[in-house]
Amino acid sequence: MTPVITVLIADDHPIFRTGLRQVIETDGTVRVVAEAGNGAEALAAIESIRPDIAVLDIDMPGRDGLDVARDLRDRRLATRVIFLTLHKDAWFLNAALDAGVHGYVPKEGAVAEIAGAIRSVHAGQQYVSPLLSNLLISRSRRADALAKDLPALDALTPTELKVLKLVAEIKTTKEIADALCMSPRTVEHHRTSIVAKLDLHGSHALTRFAVKHQSALRNA
């Protein structure tokens, strides 16, 4: 027997949640086990129930979908996230993928795509709506350009790259340590290593470099 995929829906519009639930549960392999009207409720329910998939709107009262996704990533919870949103521009898609979101579906494609997106993400794949394929191509091209223009980034470890991205957001050492679940001393070690690998010199050179290349680093 095929195991049931458990899903949480979070959106601040009850009527939309009801309609979405009906669409999702037409697929006999998927069951909605919880609903939430804002980000805080969603996070609490995910921590308690541990559904396989969380379908979140980006725009919610209090903690938005991006905030919830980052929190789940930082806590290493197993629930996979799909954004179902009105936003169809590159900034939100890139921010979602950088936050560890596994699926991204515009609300206009919800009826046709959401069940397939849930199955794909549950199977370990990433799902981005075909409606946004042009944005994925642009993201890939920017990543290629970054590798060409800043080849030294290839020398960084995945953790060092995460630290560099957070430096670009003007995060303090303590904030970076909290976000990556490591000690401030370990963060300082990574910063020193990054400076050496990128051959940076001078006071605040790492911060200046990170901020200058922040938009490109989002796609690295």
N, C-alpha and C positions, 0 to 999 in steps of 0.2 A: 504494500500500500504506500502511495506517495505521501511523504510527510507534509503536514499543513504548514504553510509559511505564515508566521504571525506578524501583524502589522499594526503600528500606531499611526494615527492621523492627527496632525496638529495644524489648525487653521483657525483664525479668529472669527470666521463666519459659520455659524451652526448649520445653515441651510446648505452651504457648499460642502461641509463635512458629511452631511447626510447623503447628498447626491454622490459624493466620491465613494462613500462606503458601499452604496448600492452597486456602483460600477465595479469596485474591487471584488466584492463578494459574489459577483456573477461567475468568477473563476473559482471552481470548487477547491483548488489547491491553496487558496489564500483566505485568511480570516483576520478581520479587524478585531483586535483584542482591547484597544483603548483609544480614546479621543482626548484631545487637549485644545484649549482655546488660546493659549499663549506659550511662550518659550519656557517659562519656569515650570508650568504644569507638565509640559512635554518632557523636560529633563527629569522631573521627579518620577513620572510614569515609566520612563525608559529605565531608570535606575531600579525601580521596583519590579517591573514586569519582565524586562529584558527581551523585548520583541526582536524578531529577526530583522525587521525593516522599520524605519521611521520615515514617514512621508511628511515633510515639513514645508510650510510656506516660509519664505524669507521674511516677509513683513508681518511681524506679530508684536503685540504689546509687550513691554518689558524687554525680555531677552529675545532678540530676533533669531531667525533660523541659522544665520552664520555663527552667532554666538553659541548656540546650542551645539552645532556641528563641531566647532573648535573644542568645546568642553568635552564632548564625547571622544574626540580624537585624543585629547590630552590625557583623559582618564583610561584610555585604551579599552573602552567598552566595545563589545562585539557587535552591537546593533549597527547595521549599515544605513546610511542616510540617502534619501532621494529628495531633492527639492522639486516642488511643484509650485511654479511661480509665474507672475505676470512679467517678470524681468527677462528680456531677451537680448540684452546688450552684453558686450564682451567683458566689461568690468565685473559684473555679477557672476558670470560663468567662471571667469578666472578665479575670482575670490572663493567661489564654491569649491572648485577643484583643489585649490590651495589649502582649503580647510578640511580636506579629506572626504568631501561628499562623493558618493559613488554613482549617483544618478541625477540628471537635470532635465526636467520636462516642463515646457511652457503650459500654462493652464488651458490654453486653447487646444492643446493636444491631449488633454487628460483622458478623455473617454476612449480614444483610440490607442493610447500608448501606455497608460499607467500599469495595467496588468502585466504586459510584456516587460516593462522596465523593472517591475518588482521581481519577476522570475529571473531576469538577466543578472540583476544585482545580487540576488540571493545565491546565484550560481557562481559568484565571485568575479563577475565581469563589471566593467564600467558602462553605464548607459547614458548617452547624451542624445537628446531628440534629434532626428534627422532635420527638423526645422532649424537647427542651429549648426548644421554641418559647416557652414561658411566660417563660423566663429572658431570651430575646432581647427580648421585649416589655418586660420590666421594665428592661432595660438602655437601651432606646430612651426609655422614659419618664423615667428618671433623667437621661439626656443632655438631654432637653427641659427638665426642671426646672432643670438646671444653667445652661442658656443663659438661662432666665428669671430665675433668682436672681443669676447672675453675668454679666450681659451684657457686661461689660468684657473677658471672655475672648475675645470675638469679634474684638477688636482685636489679639490676639496672632498672630504667625506660627506655622506648624506647628512650626518649630524652637524658638521661645520656649515653646510649650506643652509640648514634650518636656522642655525645661530645667526648667520649673515642676514637672512631675511628678516629676522626679528630685530637685529641691529638697525636695519633700514626703516623699521617702524618706530625708531627712537625708544626702544625698550631698554630699561636698565638691566644691569647684570642680574639682579634679583628677580625681575619680571621674566627674563629669559629662562632663568633657572626654574622658576615655578611652572612656566609654560611647557618646558621640556622634561620636567621631573628629574632634575639633576641639581647638584650643589653649585653655589656661586663660584667656588674654586674651580670646578670642572668647566664652567662657562668661561672663566678667565683663561683657562688652559686652551680652550678651543679658539678664543679670540686671538691669543698669541700665535697659535698655529696658522690661523687664517691670514693674519698680517704677514707672516713669514712667507707663506705660499703665494700670496698675491704681490709680494715685494712692495709693501706699502711703507711709507716713511713719514714721520712727523706726528705731532700731537693731533689726535682725533682723526687721523687719516682713514681709519677703518670706517668710522661713522660717515665721513664725507663720501667715501667710495660707495658705501651701501645706499645712502640716500640718493646719490647721483644716479645709480642704476636700479632704483627700487622697482620701477615699472617692468624692467626686463627681468629682474630677479623673481617676480611673481610667477613667471613661466619656466623658471629653471628647475 
